[in-house]
Amino acid sequence: MGNYESDANPNNEWEESWESTWNEFNWEQYLQSESDEVRKYQAIYSKLIRSSNRLDEVALYMGWQPRAENVEQEDEALPQSEAPYTLHRHPLFVSSKALHGWLVEQWGRRVALTPEAVDAAKALSYQTSLTESDYYGLLAVTALDMEDFALAIAYFKRGMVSLNTALGMLSEFDSLQIESVSLYAKHARIRLFDIREIWLRVTSDCRATIARGSDED
């Protein structure tokens, strides 16, 4: 999916990025701005959650759609033209951290409301599946950045296993008939399916890229 790959390492920018003269303060500013991007995604997503086309709409509001050549995106504190390339800028990284972040944070809050009603081992197992899913998603971004599309697909497959585990456990938590947990499960399913949808779209793009490469050979 194009708008989730738009900020992949263009023209092998790694060499230039590590020649940066930024100091520790500059990097702290940069990392804070990237954390702000994750929170921005969460806020926009929450507002558009009822839309069936929310993933594409959020990507549009995030500025990930292709821009005209004469239009430049700037950050007031750190102009994009001056910022070195890191994976934090990758749309897939931002969307994954935003959706997984909500899932983990809200789960902790819901369980805290009724700690005696949710089995601790199962609660931890569910959170572990989310952590694994987030981990494989990050590895897939790294593979995409290296242009190893087959490796990215392999990571997505492993992430899918973790997503399916989490979805299965949500049904178990629903059966407890605890209002706060059931409400969480309702919104968590939406986000888990959206993570899977994003991954399926990018996987499709990866397969198409691999196929084009084979045709050229």
C-alpha positions as CSV (number, residue, x, y, z in Angstrom):
1,M,0.0,0.0,0.0
2,G,1.6,3.2,-1.2
3,N,0.9,5.5,1.6
4,Y,2.4,3.1,4.2
5,E,5.6,2.9,2.2
6,S,6.0,6.5,1.2
7,D,8.7,7.3,3.7
8,A,10.8,4.2,3.2
9,N,14.5,5.0,2.9
10,P,14.7,6.9,-0.4
11,N,17.9,6.7,-2.5
12,N,19.7,4.8,0.3
13,E,19.8,7.8,2.7
14,W,21.4,5.9,5.6
15,E,24.9,7.0,4.6
16,E,23.9,10.7,4.7
17,S,21.9,10.3,7.9
18,W,24.8,9.1,10.0
19,E,27.0,12.0,8.8
20,S,24.7,14.3,10.8
21,T,26.3,16.8,13.2
22,W,23.3,16.6,15.6
23,N,24.0,16.6,19.3
24,E,22.1,14.8,22.1
25,F,19.6,17.7,22.5
26,N,18.8,17.7,18.7
27,W,18.0,14.0,18.9
28,E,15.9,14.4,22.0
29,Q,13.9,17.0,20.1
30,Y,13.6,14.7,17.1
31,L,12.5,11.7,19.1
32,Q,9.9,13.8,20.9
33,S,8.5,15.0,17.6
34,E,8.2,11.4,16.4
35,S,6.3,10.5,19.7
36,D,4.0,13.4,18.9
37,E,3.4,11.8,15.4
38,V,2.2,8.5,17.1
39,R,-0.1,10.4,19.4
40,K,-1.4,12.4,16.4
41,Y,-2.2,9.2,14.6
42,Q,-4.1,7.9,17.6
43,A,-6.1,11.0,17.9
44,I,-7.1,11.1,14.2
45,Y,-7.8,7.4,14.2
46,S,-10.1,7.7,17.2
47,K,-12.1,10.5,15.5
48,L,-12.5,8.5,12.3
49,I,-13.0,5.1,13.8
50,R,-16.6,4.9,12.5
51,S,-15.5,5.4,8.9
52,S,-15.2,2.3,6.8
53,N,-12.3,4.0,5.0
54,R,-10.6,5.2,8.1
55,L,-7.1,3.8,7.3
56,D,-6.8,5.7,4.0
57,E,-8.4,8.8,5.6
58,V,-6.0,8.8,8.5
59,A,-3.1,8.4,6.1
60,L,-4.3,11.4,4.2
61,Y,-4.5,13.6,7.4
62,M,-1.1,12.4,8.4
63,G,0.3,13.7,5.1
64,W,1.3,10.3,3.8
65,Q,-0.4,10.7,0.4
66,P,1.9,11.6,-2.5
67,R,2.6,15.4,-2.7
68,A,3.1,17.6,-5.6
69,E,6.8,18.2,-6.3
70,N,6.6,21.9,-5.5
71,V,5.0,21.3,-2.1
72,E,7.3,20.8,0.9
73,Q,6.4,19.4,4.3
74,E,8.0,21.3,7.2
75,D,8.2,20.9,10.9
76,E,8.4,24.1,12.9
77,A,11.0,22.9,15.3
78,L,12.8,20.5,12.9
79,P,12.4,21.2,9.2
80,Q,12.0,17.9,7.3
81,S,14.7,18.9,4.9
82,E,17.2,19.1,7.8
83,A,16.1,16.0,9.7
84,P,18.1,12.8,9.0
85,Y,16.3,9.7,8.0
86,T,15.3,7.2,10.7
87,L,12.7,4.4,10.8
88,H,10.6,6.6,13.1
89,R,9.4,8.5,10.1
90,H,8.1,5.4,8.3
91,P,4.3,5.4,8.1
92,L,4.2,1.7,8.9
93,F,6.2,2.3,12.0
94,V,4.0,5.2,13.1
95,S,0.7,3.4,12.5
96,S,1.8,0.2,14.1
97,K,3.1,1.9,17.3
98,A,0.0,4.0,17.5
99,L,-2.5,1.1,17.2
100,H,-0.4,-1.3,19.4
101,G,0.2,1.5,21.9
102,W,-3.5,2.0,22.3
103,L,-4.2,-1.7,22.7
104,V,-1.5,-2.2,25.4
105,E,-2.3,1.0,27.4
106,Q,-6.0,0.6,27.4
107,W,-5.8,-3.1,28.3
108,G,-3.8,-2.2,31.4
109,R,-6.4,0.3,32.4
110,R,-9.3,-2.0,31.9
111,V,-7.7,-4.9,33.9
112,A,-6.8,-2.5,36.7
113,L,-10.5,-1.7,37.1
114,T,-11.4,-5.3,37.8
115,P,-8.2,-7.1,38.7
116,E,-9.9,-9.9,40.6
117,A,-12.2,-10.8,37.6
118,V,-9.5,-11.3,35.0
119,D,-7.1,-14.2,35.3
120,A,-3.6,-12.7,35.7
121,A,-1.9,-15.4,33.6
122,K,-4.3,-14.9,30.7
123,A,-4.1,-11.1,31.0
124,L,-0.3,-11.3,30.7
125,S,-0.5,-13.8,27.8
126,Y,-2.8,-11.4,25.9
127,Q,-0.4,-8.5,26.5
128,T,2.5,-10.7,25.4
129,S,0.8,-11.5,22.1
130,L,0.4,-7.7,21.5
131,T,4.1,-7.1,22.3
132,E,5.1,-9.9,19.9
133,S,2.9,-8.5,17.2
134,D,4.4,-5.0,17.6
135,Y,7.9,-6.5,17.5
136,Y,7.3,-8.4,14.3
137,G,5.8,-5.3,12.7
138,L,8.9,-3.3,13.6
139,L,11.1,-6.0,12.1
140,A,9.0,-5.9,8.9
141,V,9.6,-2.1,8.7
142,T,13.4,-2.7,9.0
143,A,13.2,-5.4,6.2
144,L,11.3,-3.0,4.0
145,D,13.9,-0.3,4.6
146,M,16.6,-2.8,3.4
147,E,14.4,-3.6,0.4
148,D,14.3,-7.3,1.5
149,F,10.6,-7.7,0.7
150,A,10.6,-11.5,1.1
151,L,11.9,-11.0,4.7
152,A,9.2,-8.4,5.4
153,I,6.5,-10.9,4.3
154,A,8.1,-13.5,6.6
155,Y,7.9,-11.1,9.6
156,F,4.3,-10.2,8.7
157,K,3.3,-13.8,8.7
158,R,4.7,-14.2,12.2
159,G,3.0,-11.1,13.3
160,M,-0.3,-12.5,12.0
161,V,0.0,-15.4,14.3
162,S,0.3,-13.1,17.3
163,L,-2.7,-11.0,16.0
164,N,-4.8,-14.1,15.7
165,T,-3.8,-15.2,19.2
166,A,-4.9,-11.8,20.6
167,L,-8.2,-12.0,18.7
168,G,-8.9,-15.4,20.1
169,M,-8.3,-14.3,23.7
170,L,-10.6,-11.3,23.3
171,S,-13.5,-13.8,22.8
172,E,-12.5,-15.4,26.1
173,F,-12.5,-12.1,27.9
174,D,-15.8,-11.2,26.4
175,S,-17.3,-14.3,28.0
176,L,-16.6,-12.9,31.4
177,Q,-19.4,-10.4,30.8
178,I,-17.5,-7.5,32.4
179,E,-18.7,-4.2,30.9
180,S,-15.3,-2.4,30.9
181,V,-13.5,-5.5,29.4
182,S,-16.2,-6.1,26.8
183,L,-16.1,-2.4,25.7
184,Y,-12.3,-2.7,25.4
185,A,-12.7,-5.9,23.3
186,K,-15.1,-4.2,21.0
187,H,-12.6,-1.4,20.1
188,A,-9.6,-3.7,20.3
189,R,-11.0,-5.9,17.6
190,I,-11.3,-2.9,15.3
191,R,-7.7,-2.0,15.8
192,L,-6.4,-5.6,15.5
193,F,-8.2,-6.1,12.2
194,D,-6.9,-2.8,11.0
195,I,-3.3,-3.8,11.8
196,R,-3.9,-7.0,9.9
197,E,-5.4,-5.0,7.0
198,I,-2.4,-2.7,6.8
199,W,0.0,-5.7,6.8
200,L,-2.0,-7.5,4.1
201,R,-1.9,-4.4,1.9
202,V,1.9,-4.0,2.4
203,T,2.4,-7.8,1.9
204,S,0.5,-7.5,-1.4
205,D,2.8,-4.7,-2.5
206,C,5.8,-6.7,-1.5
207,R,4.7,-9.6,-3.6
208,A,4.0,-7.4,-6.5
209,T,7.5,-5.8,-6.2
210,I,9.1,-9.3,-6.0
211,A,7.1,-10.4,-9.1
212,R,8.3,-7.3,-11.1
213,G,11.8,-8.1,-10.1
214,S,11.5,-11.6,-11.4
215,D,10.0,-10.5,-14.6
216,E,12.9,-8.1,-15.2
217,D,15.4,-10.9,-14.6
